[in-house]
């Protein structure tokens, strides 16, 4: 998002909500436990993600103004990186919320990340 000031173009960073914002879960529904993940995610509180920005886009023509359609089309959303959008984590998971830091490239498009809190590592394939 750009703003113009005195004829000069200046960059104004967009302010996004995080998972602690009071409106972060507007129009979201709580997920159900699945695949052995039975502990509610401490970061997204079981929603699987949150809103970064409310009403960022308009509804497509012909779509009803419902919470489901606003979630699907209107709000700019993020998926939780701790539970990968499931809303629940494994009972063995002890970290209260992963914050991943890039460690190294281990191969073509294969990158290793490490949680700065619990030191768990994750290899991510960034290829198409």
N, C-alpha and C positions, 0 to 999 in steps of 0.2 A: 504494500500500500504506500503510495507516495503522496506527499503534501507539497504544495507550492508556496514559497515564501519569498516575497520581494523579487519576483522574476527568476529566482534561482530554485532549482529542483533540489529538495532535501529529502532524505529517506527517514520515514517515521516507522519504526517497527510496530507491527500489529500486536496488540496485547491479547493473549489467549488465556482462557481459564485453565486451571489445573484441577486435579481430582479433589482438592479441598474447598473449591469455590461452592457457595450455596446453590447455584444454578447448574452445577456440573452434570446432574443426572435428570434434568427436566426432560420429560417425554421418553425416558428410558424405562425398560421393564427389567426387573431382577431376573437373572439367569437361574437355571436349575442345575444342581450338581450332576456331573456326568463323568464317565470313564475313570472312576476311582478318585476323582478330585472332589473331596467332600468338605473341605475347609474354605469358608468364605475368604476371598482375596482381600488382604488388608489394604490394598491400594484403591481398588475400584468398588469395594463393598458389595461384591456380587453382581455388579451391573455389566462387567465385561469391557467397559470403556466409559468415556464421558464426553460432554460437549466442550469443544474448544471455543466456539462462538455460536451464540443463539441467533437464529434468523439470518444466517449468512447468505442464503440463496432463496429465491422465490419457489413457490410450488409449481410444478409443471401444469400446463393447461389440462383441465378435466380431472385433476386430482382433488379429492375432498380434504378439507382442513381437519385432519385427525392427528392425535399424538403419534401414531405409527408413521403416517406420511411425513410429518414434520421431522421425526427422527431420521427417516430414510432419505428425504430430499432437501430439507431446509437447513438443519443445523450442521455446522462443521464439526466433525467428531474425531476422537482419537480412540484407538484400541489400546487396552491396558497391556503394557509390556511385561507385567509381572505374571499374569495368568494367561497371556496371549488371547484375550478376548473371551475366555470361558467363564469368568466370574468366580471360579473356584480353583483352589490349588490342592495339590496332594497333601495328605496329612504329614508326610515326611518333610515338607517345605518349611524351613525355619526362618528364612529371610522375611523381613517385614515390608519389602518392596525393593526389587532389583533396580539398580541404576547402573546400566551397562557402560563400560569404557572400552574402547577399541584397544587391543593389545598388539596384535600383529596379523600379517597376511600369511596364511599357512599354505596357500596354493592359488592356482588360478581362480579368482573370484571367491575364494574361501577365506573368511576372516574370523579371527578369534576375539571374543569379547569376554570381559571379566566383570562381575558385579563388584562395585567398590565397597559393599557392605559385607557380604558373606564369602567373597572370593570364588564363587561358582563360575565356571567358564561355559561358554556356549559358542559353537562354531556355526557361522551363518554363511550360506551360499548366496552371493549377491548376483549370480548370473540370471539370465532370463530363463 
